[in-house]
Amino acid sequence: MSVFAPVFGTTLSVREESAAPSSLRRLMMKSIVAAAVSLIFMCACTSVQAGMYLVSIDNKNGETILQQEYQVKELLEDMVSLYENYSIKVFVRTGVNFQYKRTKLLSHSYYLLVDNKTGVYHTLSFYGTKMSFYSEGAWALDANSDMSSYNMYLTGDNRWDVEEMFAENVVDVRKTLINIINKIDSDITYYYKDHIKNKPKVDNCNTALQETLCFKEK
């Protein structure tokens, strides 16, 4: 069972201006959003998929993220050599910014890598490179959706339903970074429901993080 299961919400709705929407309206909105997301993944039109990728994930397309993954690896390798200068936190958010709450199906997790000397931070997460059930996977640094959700969270605007995970634990920076580097080298395929289906030789953002995260012993 995924370690993220306890923080998943149980209701999915679009943000609404009206107060106290009825349970029926919430159910309808849940169905609409779920159907829209499924349609995006199943759509055969590559231009639609590409457009949704730019809107919902990053202003770089998936192919660019895949091509730049080696740069991510190089940065992580540099961080390993200076691991004592860094700290790592874990955050979870909604899958898309028009969700009201996280759900078991539509939740996304990412790392926050912090330079303890300068305060500079980066987000890091495992993404599919296409809006598809299966695609090549790649680790993306500072994806727009991750950075936007975290920066808004810092200002008190939590429309992404961001929550810090495992705040009571200290992440072992060196071991976690090495685990991520090994994941990059393994060329794991992305499968967006892997945290539910738990299939072999595939990951999504949640399972890739779960399998690389390492804590210091208390």
C-alpha positions in Angstrom: 0.0 0.0 0.0 1.3 3.4 -0.9 2.7 5.5 2.0 0.7 8.4 0.5 -2.7 6.8 1.0 -3.5 8.4 4.4 -3.3 11.9 2.9 -5.4 11.4 -0.1 -8.7 13.2 0.0 -12.0 11.6 -0.8 -13.8 14.3 -2.7 -12.9 15.8 -6.1 -14.6 19.0 -7.2 -13.9 22.1 -9.3 -13.5 25.4 -7.3 -16.8 27.1 -7.2 -17.8 30.6 -6.4 -21.1 29.7 -4.7 -21.0 28.7 -1.1 -21.9 25.3 0.2 -22.6 23.4 -3.0 -25.0 20.5 -2.8 -23.6 16.9 -2.6 -25.2 16.2 -6.0 -23.4 19.1 -7.6 -20.1 18.0 -6.0 -20.7 14.5 -7.4 -21.4 15.9 -10.8 -18.2 18.0 -10.7 -16.3 14.9 -9.6 -17.6 13.0 -12.6 -16.8 15.8 -15.0 -13.2 16.3 -13.9 -12.6 12.5 -13.9 -14.0 12.2 -17.3 -12.0 15.1 -18.6 -8.8 13.7 -17.3 -9.5 10.3 -18.7 -10.4 11.8 -22.1 -7.1 13.6 -22.2 -5.1 10.4 -21.5 -7.1 8.4 -24.1 -7.3 11.1 -26.8 -5.6 10.0 -30.0 -5.0 13.6 -31.1 -1.4 14.3 -30.3 -1.8 18.0 -30.6 -4.5 18.0 -27.9 -2.3 15.9 -25.6 0.7 18.2 -26.3 -1.3 21.3 -25.5 -2.7 19.8 -22.3 0.9 18.9 -21.3 2.0 22.5 -21.6 -1.0 23.7 -19.7 -1.1 21.2 -16.8 2.5 20.1 -16.3 5.2 22.4 -17.8 5.8 25.0 -20.4 8.4 22.6 -21.9 7.0 19.6 -23.7 7.7 16.1 -22.5 10.3 15.5 -25.1 12.3 18.4 -23.8 12.0 17.1 -20.3 13.3 13.8 -21.4 16.2 15.3 -23.3 17.2 17.4 -20.2 17.1 14.5 -17.8 20.9 14.1 -18.1 21.2 17.7 -16.8 19.1 16.7 -13.8 21.3 13.7 -13.2 24.5 15.9 -13.3 23.0 18.3 -10.8 22.1 15.5 -8.4 25.6 14.0 -8.7 27.0 17.4 -7.8 24.7 17.6 -4.8 25.7 14.1 -3.6 29.3 15.3 -3.3 28.1 18.2 -1.2 25.2 16.5 0.4 25.7 18.1 3.8 24.9 21.5 2.3 21.4 20.4 1.3 18.1 19.3 2.8 15.1 17.6 1.2 11.4 17.9 1.9 8.5 16.0 0.4 5.2 17.6 -0.7 2.0 16.2 -2.2 -0.6 18.2 -4.2 -3.6 17.9 -6.5 -2.9 16.4 -9.9 -4.3 19.5 -11.7 -4.9 23.0 -10.5 -8.7 22.9 -11.0 -9.1 20.2 -8.4 -10.4 21.3 -5.0 -8.9 18.4 -3.0 -6.5 15.6 -3.6 -7.9 12.2 -4.4 -6.4 8.7 -4.5 -6.4 8.8 -8.3 -5.4 12.4 -8.9 -2.6 13.3 -6.5 1.0 14.2 -7.3 4.1 14.2 -5.1 7.4 15.9 -5.5 10.7 16.6 -3.7 11.9 20.0 -2.6 15.7 20.3 -2.7 17.0 23.2 -0.6 20.5 24.7 -0.5 20.8 25.4 3.2 23.4 28.1 2.7 21.6 30.2 0.1 18.0 29.2 0.6 17.7 28.5 -3.1 15.3 25.6 -3.8 14.3 23.3 -6.6 11.4 20.9 -7.1 12.0 17.5 -8.5 9.5 14.9 -9.6 9.0 11.9 -11.9 6.7 12.6 -14.9 5.4 10.9 -18.0 6.6 12.6 -21.1 3.2 12.3 -22.8 -0.4 12.7 -21.7 -0.9 9.0 -21.9 -1.5 6.1 -19.5 2.0 4.8 -20.4 4.9 6.8 -21.7 8.6 7.3 -21.3 9.3 8.6 -17.8 11.7 11.4 -16.8 12.7 13.3 -13.7 11.9 17.0 -14.1 13.5 19.8 -12.2 11.4 22.9 -11.4 8.3 21.9 -13.5 5.9 24.8 -13.7 3.1 23.0 -12.0 5.4 21.9 -9.0 7.0 25.4 -8.6 3.7 27.2 -9.0 2.0 25.0 -6.3 4.8 25.4 -3.9 5.3 29.1 -4.4 1.5 29.7 -4.0 1.6 27.5 -0.9 4.3 29.8 0.6 2.1 32.8 0.1 -0.9 31.1 1.8 -2.8 30.4 -1.4 -3.3 26.6 -1.3 -5.5 26.1 -4.3 -3.3 23.1 -5.2 -4.1 21.5 -1.8 -0.3 21.2 -1.0 0.7 19.4 2.1 4.2 18.6 3.5 4.7 14.9 4.0 6.8 13.2 6.7 7.7 16.5 8.4 8.5 14.6 11.6 11.3 12.7 9.8 14.7 13.9 8.5 15.5 12.8 4.9 18.8 11.2 4.3 19.9 13.5 1.5 22.9 11.4 0.2 21.0 8.1 0.1 17.9 9.7 -1.4 19.8 11.4 -4.2 21.7 8.2 -5.0 18.4 6.4 -5.2 17.0 8.9 -7.6 20.2 8.8 -9.8 19.8 5.0 -9.9 16.2 5.4 -11.0 17.2 7.7 -13.8 19.7 5.1 -15.0 17.0 2.4 -14.9 14.9 4.1 -17.6 11.6 3.2 -15.8 8.4 3.6 -17.8 5.8 6.0 -16.5 2.3 4.6 -15.7 -0.1 7.1 -14.2 -2.0 4.7 -12.0 1.0 2.8 -10.6 0.3 3.9 -7.0 -3.0 2.0 -7.3 -2.1 -0.9 -9.5 1.5 -1.4 -8.3 2.7 -2.9 -11.6 6.4 -4.1 -12.0 9.0 -2.1 -13.9 6.8 1.1 -14.0 6.4 4.1 -11.7 4.5 7.3 -11.4 5.3 10.4 -9.4 4.1 8.8 -6.2 5.7 5.4 -6.4 9.0 6.8 -7.8 9.3 9.1 -4.8 8.2 6.4 -2.4 10.9 4.0 -3.7 13.7 6.6 -3.6 12.9 8.3 -0.3 15.2 7.4 2.6 15.1 8.7 6.1 17.9 9.1 8.7 17.6 6.8 11.6 16.2 8.4 14.7 
